[in-house]
Amino acid sequence: CHGPSYAEQVCYQDSSNRHVCQRFANVCLTPIGSDRVCPGLDCTAPGVYRWGSAAHDCHDPRNHEIGHSTCANYYLNQQQCAQQQGTYASTSAQARKQFCTSQKRCEG
C-alpha cells in the first residue's frame, strides 16, 4: 500500500547515541492536534530529531504524523490511548494494510 501507514518496527537513536530498532505489537492512533502537532510530542526525548529552535521543530519516530489527521504514538498503552481519544491498533501486516487502504482520498 502506498499511503499513510505505521510500522511494526521503529528505529531511532537512543540516549547513548546508539541506533536502536524496537518492535511494537500495537500503536495508538491519535487525532492530530488543532495546531497540526501530534499530542504529547516531546522534542527533548531521546531519539528525537531536532532541526530548529521552535517548540515543535522536531520529528519523533515514536510519535509522528502518518496522515492528514492521524498520529502514530508508540509510547502509549491501551488505557493511555483511550484517554487521548485514540484507537489502539495492532501493528500486524493485515491491520497496517487495512489502515492504509482506508485512508484513500480523492483530489481534483
Secondary structure, DSSP 8 states (H G I E B T S, - for coil): --SS---SEEEEE-TTS-EEEEE-SEEEEEE--TTSS-TT--TTSTT-EE-SSSTT-EEBTTEEE-SSSEEEESS--HHHHHHTT-EEEE-SHHHHHHHHHHT-----
